[in-house]
Amino acid sequence: MPPLPDGAHAWEVDERAQWDDAPGAAGIKRVIFIHRLPSISRESFASHWSQDHAPLARKHHPALRRYVQNVVVSRLTDDAPDIDGIAELSFATVADMRERMFDSDEGRAVIAGDVATFIDLAAGWRVVVAEQPR
């Protein structure tokens, strides 16, 4: 691993790209650091996230043009928070992220209901970054 800036955290992940409808395009990315519910195993979390949640996300997040699930394998820095996954959700614009996150109120309820079965929302955090093409 290359040297990291002071205070940086690093994780080894199993990257699971679900789809990319705009390779290399500029946009907005929401990065979510995820904790699984304590009542489920890491294996169950990872399996549900990829096999059950991803198809729901594809259906109910119309403006989501790229979706990557990074299942945490291990911490690479001693002080890195103990998390289970890092989600990357890419959108063309901030407006798309805010106004077109869900296809409908029903879609929002489906996603929320599913998330409640495997993710501890209160334990995670998120950041938003701007992506620039190379």
N, C-alpha and C positions, 0 to 999 in steps of 0.2 A: 504494500500500500504506500502511495506517495505521502510525503509529509503533509500534515493538515495544519491550517491556521490554529492558533491557540483558541481553545474553547469549542472547536468544531466537534461534531459527533459523526460517527460513521457506523454503518451496518452492512453486513453481507446479506444480500437478498437473492431470492429466486424470482427473477423478473418474468411476469406473465402478461405480455402485451395482448390485450383483448381485441382491439381494433385501432386502426389509424386511417381515417378518411381524408387526411390532408398532410401527408408526409412533408416535413421541412417547413411548413407554413408558420408565419408569425401568429401570435395570439396570446391568450391568457391561460395560465395553468394554475389550477387549485391543487395543492399538495396537502394530503391529509395523513397525519400520523395516527395510526389506529391501534387501539387495544381491543382484544377480543373480550367477550364476557368471561368472567372467571369460571363460570360453570361449564365451559366447553374446552376441549383440548386444542392445542395449536393445530393439530392435523385436521380436526373437524372444522375449525375456523377457516383454514386455507382451502379445504375442499368445498365448503359451502360458498365461500367468497367467489371462487372461480367457476364452479359448476352450477350453482343456483342463482347467485346474485348477479353475475355478469350478464346473463341473458335478460334479466329484468331491467338492468341498467340500459342495455341496448334498446329495449322496447320503450322505456319511459323517459329517457333523457335525450330528446331530439337534437339538442344543440351540442351534445358531447361528441366532438369529432375524433378524439383520441382518448383511449382509456387503458391505463397500465396498472396492474396490481403487482406490487413488490412484496412478496412474503418474506418476512425477516427470518433469516437462518441463524444469525449470531450478531452480537455487538462487536465491532472492530475497535472501538475506543471504550476504555473502562467506565467512563462517566456517561456514556450514551444512555438515554432513557430506555427502559425495557419495553419495547413495543412489539406488536405482532405483524404489522403491515404498514406500507406506505402506498397510498393511492395517488395516481396522477390523472387528473381530469382536465382535458384541454378543450378550450372554446375559442372561437374566432374573436370574440369581443367580450368586454365586461358586461355589456347589455345582454348578450346571449347567456352568460353565466347567471346573471340576476333574473332575467325575464323569461328565459326559455329552458331553465334547468329541468322542468318536468313537462310532459305532454298534456297533463290535465290534473285536476285535484285528485281524481281517482289514481292516477299514476303516482302522484306524490304519496298517497296513502299506502299504495302497494310497496313502494321503496321503503318508506318509514317502517312499515310492518315487518318487512324482511330484515332490515338493518337491526331492528330491536331483538331479533333472534340470535344474533351472533357478534354484534359490536357494542362495546361500552362507550357510548358517545361522550359521556361526561369526562372520561379519562383521556381522550385524544385532543389533538389540536390541529390547526390548519394554517397555511399561508397561501398567498396568491402571488404569482410571479408573472412577469411579462416575458414571452418567448420571442426571440429574434432569429430569423433564418440566417444561415451562414452563407 
